Amino acid sequence: MHSWEFDQVRFGKLPVNSEEKNMMEGKQIGVVTHFYGDICVIVVDLTDTIEVGDDIHILGRTTDFNQKVKSLQIEHDQIESAGAGMEVAIKVERRVRRGDKVFKLIGEE
């Protein structure tokens, strides 16, 4: 392990091993294009599938948290799943920033 990796692990910024890294990041499924702070909703440009009930990880320069997808919408209509090339709205629990990456956690496919 390189010294910079040790510092990242020690301060909680990098998972300890590759299995933990996969569990933490999973597979990238999109990028945040908008954040509506007053209602805590993000718009994600999808590159893969997502469903209500999936566990996701949102990661950015100052963003890093996991949550379960409880609500998916397209044009204010509630949907159960969406695929690559679609833009969806997801209710989030914390502040997110444009450009943050959205990952579906491993084992949720």
C-alpha positions in Angstrom: 0.0 0.0 0.0 1.4 3.4 -1.0 1.6 6.1 1.8 -1.1 8.2 0.1 -3.4 5.2 0.1 -2.7 4.6 3.8 -3.7 8.2 4.6 -6.9 7.8 2.6 -7.8 4.6 4.4 -6.9 6.1 7.8 -9.1 9.1 7.3 -12.0 7.1 5.8 -11.7 8.4 2.3 -10.7 5.1 0.6 -12.0 1.6 1.4 -9.5 -0.8 3.0 -9.7 -3.5 0.3 -11.1 -4.1 -3.2 -14.2 -5.9 -1.8 -15.0 -3.0 0.4 -14.4 -0.6 -2.5 -16.9 -2.6 -4.7 -19.5 -2.6 -1.9 -19.0 1.1 -1.4 -18.9 2.3 -5.0 -20.6 -0.4 -7.0 -21.2 0.3 -10.7 -21.5 3.8 -12.0 -25.0 4.4 -13.4 -25.1 8.1 -13.9 -24.2 11.7 -13.2 -26.1 14.4 -11.4 -27.2 17.2 -13.7 -29.3 19.2 -11.3 -29.9 19.5 -7.5 -33.1 21.1 -6.2 -32.2 22.0 -2.6 -35.6 23.2 -1.5 -37.1 19.8 -2.2 -33.9 17.6 -1.9 -34.2 16.1 -5.4 -31.5 15.4 -8.0 -31.8 14.8 -11.7 -29.5 12.0 -12.9 -28.5 11.4 -16.5 -28.5 7.6 -16.5 -25.9 5.3 -18.2 -27.4 2.1 -16.8 -30.6 0.9 -15.1 -32.0 1.9 -11.7 -35.1 0.8 -9.8 -37.0 1.8 -6.7 -35.4 -0.1 -3.8 -31.9 -0.1 -5.2 -29.1 1.0 -2.9 -27.0 3.8 -4.4 -23.8 5.6 -3.5 -23.5 9.3 -4.4 -19.9 10.4 -4.7 -18.4 13.8 -5.5 -15.7 16.2 -4.3 -17.6 17.0 -1.1 -20.4 14.4 -1.4 -20.1 10.8 -0.1 -23.2 8.9 1.1 -25.3 5.8 0.6 -29.1 5.6 0.5 -32.0 3.5 -0.8 -33.9 4.8 -3.8 -37.4 5.4 -2.5 -38.8 7.5 -5.3 -38.1 7.8 -9.0 -39.8 10.2 -11.3 -39.8 11.3 -15.0 -41.6 14.6 -15.7 -43.3 14.4 -12.3 -44.7 10.9 -13.0 -43.8 8.2 -10.5 -42.0 5.2 -12.1 -40.6 1.9 -10.8 -37.5 1.7 -13.0 -35.5 3.5 -15.7 -32.7 2.8 -18.1 -29.7 4.2 -19.9 -30.2 7.5 -21.8 -33.1 8.6 -19.5 -33.1 11.5 -17.1 -34.7 10.7 -13.8 -35.5 12.6 -10.6 -34.5 10.9 -7.3 -35.4 12.2 -3.8 -32.2 12.4 -1.7 -31.4 12.7 2.0 -28.5 15.1 1.7 -27.1 17.9 -0.4 -25.7 16.8 -3.7 -23.8 18.7 -6.3 -24.0 18.9 -10.1 -21.3 16.5 -11.5 -21.5 14.0 -8.6 -21.5 10.4 -9.7 -24.2 7.9 -8.8 -23.3 4.3 -8.3 -25.6 1.2 -7.8 -24.1 -0.8 -5.0 -22.8 -4.3 -5.9 -25.3 -7.0 -5.4 -28.3 -4.8 -6.3 -28.5 -5.7 -10.0 
